[in-house]
Amino acid sequence: MSDRTGIFAGDDPFEIARRWLAEAEASEINDPNAIALSTVDTDGMPNVRMVLLKEIEADAFVFYTNYESRKGQEIEAAGKAAFVLHWKSLHRQIRVRGTVVREEGEKADAYYASRSLKSRLGAWASQQSKPLGSRTELMAEVAKLTAKLGPNPSRPPFWGGFRIHPTEIEFWADGAFRLHDRFRWVKRGEKITWEISRLNP
């Protein structure tokens, strides 16, 4: 597309996303990798929450969570999710929709091992999204698991990654007089190539 230049230039949307994220890491005050992740329950009611994007692979976006959490259960049931990355400092955002598969192999083990010990123990202790009587109850569970699991706990079987394979990616940048620049990349069916179109603001 002739006018897809500058920050939108390139033939690989994942490379563009990595480039934008790298720029945000230099300008965004907190968590430039924070995404608003959207799922739907079995009734089609949407849910959204902030999670941290941990990797942009060659063909997917990866984050980690408790599989038994509400978002984990909703992703498992639907097999689909959407998210938006928004950077106020850059006046840009990336929107993604796609299918989701688990990442529960060596990459999940390696990421889990890279976390602080307290975060690793917290993953074991938290029954994420389920009712909790008090914070004291949670901290008692952390203490119990600290004694039981020791200084190098393995990754819990109910905790790991999700890999979102996009069927649609939209790159958005703020424009003067609200005449924003938007480019949508769409992959249909088993096609290898992306269809790219400029959208009205």
PyMOL commands that set and color helices and strands:
alter all, ss='L'
color gray80, all
select helices_A, chain A and resi 6-8+13-27+70-78+106-114+117-125+135-149+176-178
alter helices_A, ss='H'
color red, helices_A
select strands_A, chain A and resi 34-40+46-56+61-66+80-87+92-103+159-173+181-186+195-199
alter strands_A, ss='S'
color yellow, strands_A
deselect
rebuild
show_as cartoon
